[in-house]
Amino acid sequence: EHCHFIDSPQQAKLFQREMINTFLRYTDPSLRQHTVLTIGIVGGGATGVELAAELFDASRLLNAYGVTALDHQQISVHILEAAPRLLPGLSERISQTVQQELETMGVTVHIGTAIKEAHANQLVTADGDTIETDLNVWAAGIKAPEFLTKLGLSTNKKNQINVEKTLQSVDDPSIFALGDCASCPQGEDGTVPPRAQAAHQQAKLLAKNINHLLEGKALNEFHYRDHGSLVSLARYDAVGNLMRSSASRGLFLEGWFARQCYASLYRMHQVSIHGVPKTGLTWLVDKINRYLRPRMKLH
Ligand SMILES: Cc1cc2nc3c(=O)[nH]c(=O)nc-3n(C[C@H](O)[C@H](O)[C@H](O)COP(=O)(O)OP(=O)(O)OC[C@H]3O[C@@H](n4cnc5c(N)ncnc54)[C@H](O)[C@@H]3O)c2cc1C
């Protein structure tokens, strides 16, 4: 109850409003809780890392919006990650580059630091250390909705429905599950990661498997193909790899080119949801809005 989540647009809007209110509260010295406004982000995965960079960028923009009483040096962003490195799901090279970039920006990175308690103005680590905070964000993984556990199908600790490689639930072969709400086996003892590209690939296989089931044919098994990942560090940088395959680690990307790839992937997602004409119009509107709208939304 003492952390914000940014897993849905509503939660993200709530956090944005609270963040602006906290920034404004700090402009009045009598309302300050600490000398430095500290934002704690629990979880150094892609969400936590991207948020840290965006918050750093937002803190730099404050003066341009007239919040002159709060200098960006009075804002501190901490990322707390339990694993021995940031982005534990990605390659070590990406993880090191991202950590260097964040530290250069001024973000404080705590690795090997598990959080066991979150209070309104404090995070407590597993070792009992405390970090005074003004705002906390939980970006350390999410659970699937609770109701999935009440369907009479077996679920794991994250409320995901346990499925076979064919995406049929282990209890009833006529019920399929895919994406974040499914726990699909992969490799020796792993499961398919909850990622957009996995959900997309599963959707394609599922469409075929439903037809196969209706036609009495054998069902295909799902094999996840990780095509790579890109992490955006606000307008400063992007880091990642693309064109990964089981045989190669893919192409390492950084800087301007990586940022262009990140933007293109975003548009490709929009094309798959809205189609080419609507995505073209959205792109045009976004371009115009870059001149018309403020970079930081204050209300
Ligand atoms: C902040 C954030 C950043 C992310 N960034 C990346 C990224 O960069 N790359 C990447 O690969 N993945 C990313 N992910 C993960 C990615 O978004 C998910 O893995 C992907 O969206 C899963 O697709 P899905 O269709 O299974 O679930 P979702 O996209 O979550 O879709 C599920 C839908 O079901 C609806 N729903 C829920 N309950 C019900 C109900 N009872 N009845 C009807 N509808 C319901 C929800 O409203 C939602 O629209 C990110 C996730 C978050 C939260």
The ligand as an SDF file (V2000), in Angstrom:
LIG
                    3D

 53 58  0  0  0  0  0  0  0  0999 V2000
    5.3240   -0.7170  -17.7760 C   0  0  0  0  0  0  0  0  0  0  0  0
    5.4860   -1.9440  -18.6430 C   0  0  0  0  0  0  0  0  0  0  0  0
    6.4140   -1.9100  -19.6830 C   0  0  0  0  0  0  0  0  0  0  0  0
    6.5890   -3.0340  -20.4890 C   0  0  0  0  0  0  0  0  0  0  0  0
    7.5090   -2.9560  -21.4920 N   0  0  0  0  0  0  0  0  0  0  0  0
    7.6930   -4.0310  -22.2900 C   0  0  0  0  0  0  0  0  0  0  0  0
    8.6230   -3.9790  -23.3460 C   0  0  0  0  0  0  0  0  0  0  0  0
    9.2880   -2.9650  -23.5600 O   0  0  0  0  0  0  0  0  0  0  0  0
    8.7750   -5.0830  -24.1160 N   0  0  0  0  0  0  0  0  0  0  0  0
    8.0570   -6.2250  -23.9090 C   0  0  0  0  0  0  0  0  0  0  0  0
    8.2370   -7.2030  -24.6600 O   0  0  0  0  0  0  0  0  0  0  0  0
    7.1620   -6.3020  -22.9300 N   0  0  0  0  0  0  0  0  0  0  0  0
    6.9510   -5.2410  -22.1090 C   0  0  0  0  0  0  0  0  0  0  0  0
    6.0440   -5.3040  -21.0900 N   0  0  0  0  0  0  0  0  0  0  0  0
    5.2900   -6.5650  -20.9120 C   0  0  0  0  0  0  0  0  0  0  0  0
    4.1570   -6.6080  -21.9380 C   0  0  0  0  0  0  0  0  0  0  0  0
    3.3680   -5.4450  -21.8300 O   0  0  0  0  0  0  0  0  0  0  0  0
    3.2950   -7.8380  -21.6720 C   0  0  0  0  0  0  0  0  0  0  0  0
    4.1000   -8.9850  -21.6080 O   0  0  0  0  0  0  0  0  0  0  0  0
    2.2640   -8.0290  -22.7770 C   0  0  0  0  0  0  0  0  0  0  0  0
    1.4250   -6.9030  -22.8510 O   0  0  0  0  0  0  0  0  0  0  0  0
    1.4200   -9.2830  -22.4880 C   0  0  0  0  0  0  0  0  0  0  0  0
    0.3420   -9.3300  -23.3670 O   0  0  0  0  0  0  0  0  0  0  0  0
   -1.0220   -9.9710  -22.8930 P   0  0  0  0  0  0  0  0  0  0  0  0
   -1.9180   -9.8950  -24.0730 O   0  0  0  0  0  0  0  0  0  0  0  0
   -0.7730  -11.3060  -22.2830 O   0  0  0  0  0  0  0  0  0  0  0  0
   -1.5630   -9.0710  -21.6920 O   0  0  0  0  0  0  0  0  0  0  0  0
   -2.0000   -7.5380  -21.7060 P   0  0  0  0  0  0  0  0  0  0  0  0
   -1.3110   -6.7760  -22.7720 O   0  0  0  0  0  0  0  0  0  0  0  0
   -1.8760   -7.0850  -20.2910 O   0  0  0  0  0  0  0  0  0  0  0  0
   -3.5250   -7.6130  -22.1200 O   0  0  0  0  0  0  0  0  0  0  0  0
   -4.4990   -8.1550  -21.2610 C   0  0  0  0  0  0  0  0  0  0  0  0
   -5.7790   -7.4040  -21.4700 C   0  0  0  0  0  0  0  0  0  0  0  0
   -6.8300   -8.0890  -20.8000 O   0  0  0  0  0  0  0  0  0  0  0  0
   -7.6490   -7.1310  -20.1480 C   0  0  0  0  0  0  0  0  0  0  0  0
   -8.3060   -7.8190  -19.0250 N   0  0  0  0  0  0  0  0  0  0  0  0
   -7.7970   -8.1230  -17.8120 C   0  0  0  0  0  0  0  0  0  0  0  0
   -8.6990   -8.7640  -17.0610 N   0  0  0  0  0  0  0  0  0  0  0  0
   -9.7930   -8.9050  -17.8170 C   0  0  0  0  0  0  0  0  0  0  0  0
  -11.0730   -9.4900  -17.6220 C   0  0  0  0  0  0  0  0  0  0  0  0
  -11.4040  -10.0770  -16.4740 N   0  0  0  0  0  0  0  0  0  0  0  0
  -11.9560   -9.4590  -18.6320 N   0  0  0  0  0  0  0  0  0  0  0  0
  -11.6240   -8.8730  -19.8170 C   0  0  0  0  0  0  0  0  0  0  0  0
  -10.4490   -8.2940  -20.0620 N   0  0  0  0  0  0  0  0  0  0  0  0
   -9.5480   -8.3010  -19.0800 C   0  0  0  0  0  0  0  0  0  0  0  0
   -6.6830   -6.0400  -19.7090 C   0  0  0  0  0  0  0  0  0  0  0  0
   -7.3700   -4.8250  -19.4940 O   0  0  0  0  0  0  0  0  0  0  0  0
   -5.7350   -5.9740  -20.9020 C   0  0  0  0  0  0  0  0  0  0  0  0
   -6.1670   -5.0770  -21.8710 O   0  0  0  0  0  0  0  0  0  0  0  0
    5.8260   -4.2060  -20.2710 C   0  0  0  0  0  0  0  0  0  0  0  0
    4.8860   -4.2250  -19.2380 C   0  0  0  0  0  0  0  0  0  0  0  0
    4.7240   -3.1130  -18.4240 C   0  0  0  0  0  0  0  0  0  0  0  0
    3.6930   -3.1600  -17.3220 C   0  0  0  0  0  0  0  0  0  0  0  0
  1  2  1  0
  2  3  1  0
  2 52  2  0
  3  4  2  0
  4  5  1  0
  4 50  1  0
  5  6  2  0
  6  7  1  0
  6 13  1  0
  7  8  2  0
  7  9  1  0
  9 10  1  0
 10 11  2  0
 10 12  1  0
 12 13  2  0
 13 14  1  0
 14 15  1  0
 14 50  1  0
 15 16  1  0
 16 17  1  0
 16 18  1  0
 18 19  1  0
 18 20  1  0
 20 21  1  0
 20 22  1  0
 22 23  1  0
 23 24  1  0
 24 25  2  0
 24 26  1  0
 24 27  1  0
 27 28  1  0
 28 29  2  0
 28 30  1  0
 28 31  1  0
 31 32  1  0
 32 33  1  0
 33 34  1  0
 33 48  1  0
 34 35  1  0
 35 36  1  0
 35 46  1  0
 36 37  1  0
 36 45  1  0
 37 38  2  0
 38 39  1  0
 39 40  1  0
 39 45  2  0
 40 41  1  0
 40 42  2  0
 42 43  1  0
 43 44  2  0
 44 45  1  0
 46 47  1  0
 46 48  1  0
 48 49  1  0
 50 51  2  0
 51 52  1  0
 52 53  1  0
M  END
$$$$
